Amino acid sequence: GLQAGLQMSMFRELFKCSVRIGAYKPILNRIHDKRYGKAPWYKSLVAGGSCGVLSALWANPLDLMKTKRQNNPAFSTRDMLMLVRRE
């Protein structure tokens, strides 16, 4: 049922949010030198967009695992990892 993928869904969201929030400052610091004051809006936009793209790319396998778990709750986490690795 729907609850079969709940654990994976929660882990995926935690991971995505952690990457988005945690990577923002390091990315912004790479593209803007603090000596020149506050970063302009377009650099903040690029840093935020980059964080969103990175988190989506890294969390996509977790989304695939969640879907596999919902379709077949008998899959173990190890089985799902092997499936994701092959795909």
Legacy VTK file of the C-alpha trace (Angstrom):
# vtk DataFile Version 3.0
C-alpha trace
ASCII
DATASET POLYDATA
POINTS 87 float
0.000 0.000 0.000
0.885 3.627 0.257
2.488 3.226 3.681
5.070 0.839 2.220
7.122 3.724 0.848
6.621 6.127 3.743
9.993 5.467 5.383
11.861 5.954 2.100
9.842 9.076 1.323
10.675 10.623 4.689
14.369 9.786 4.284
14.378 11.244 0.763
12.821 14.518 1.931
15.232 14.774 4.856
18.149 14.180 2.507
16.924 16.663 -0.127
16.294 19.414 2.425
19.664 18.837 4.074
21.461 19.146 0.737
19.493 22.218 -0.331
20.072 24.042 2.931
23.583 22.775 3.630
25.023 23.400 0.176
23.687 26.928 -0.312
26.351 28.859 1.597
29.344 26.894 0.238
28.099 27.336 -3.333
27.386 31.032 -2.806
30.845 31.497 -1.276
32.413 29.866 -4.372
30.694 32.253 -6.782
30.840 35.459 -4.689
33.670 36.952 -2.662
32.446 38.296 0.699
34.897 41.185 0.451
32.579 42.801 -2.101
29.647 42.885 0.300
26.319 41.161 -0.008
25.851 38.875 -2.999
23.624 40.275 -5.757
20.262 38.628 -6.313
21.342 36.758 -9.430
24.218 35.044 -7.613
21.830 34.008 -4.835
19.491 32.692 -7.517
22.282 30.668 -9.134
23.372 29.262 -5.758
19.793 28.326 -4.826
19.117 26.773 -8.210
22.328 24.783 -8.033
21.336 23.424 -4.630
17.952 22.391 -5.990
19.504 20.598 -8.953
22.086 18.808 -6.778
19.504 17.660 -4.265
17.204 16.395 -7.016
20.020 14.472 -8.709
21.229 12.905 -5.482
17.727 12.089 -4.194
16.445 10.565 -7.441
17.687 7.036 -6.578
15.857 7.308 -3.247
12.680 8.195 -5.108
13.127 5.133 -7.301
13.589 2.975 -4.200
10.414 4.407 -2.668
8.416 3.571 -5.786
9.833 0.031 -5.890
8.914 -0.453 -2.215
5.349 0.751 -2.870
4.969 -1.608 -5.825
6.432 -4.617 -3.999
6.683 -4.309 -0.185
8.551 -7.635 -0.065
11.713 -5.990 -1.445
14.372 -5.534 1.195
16.508 -2.398 1.271
19.434 -4.454 -0.028
17.342 -5.730 -2.960
16.263 -2.193 -3.787
19.841 -0.917 -3.701
20.848 -3.633 -6.163
17.941 -2.705 -8.462
18.829 0.989 -8.371
22.446 0.185 -9.080
21.475 -1.813 -12.176
19.116 0.876 -13.434
LINES 1 88
87 0 1 2 3 4 5 6 7 8 9 10 11 12 13 14 15 16 17 18 19 20 21 22 23 24 25 26 27 28 29 30 31 32 33 34 35 36 37 38 39 40 41 42 43 44 45 46 47 48 49 50 51 52 53 54 55 56 57 58 59 60 61 62 63 64 65 66 67 68 69 70 71 72 73 74 75 76 77 78 79 80 81 82 83 84 85 86
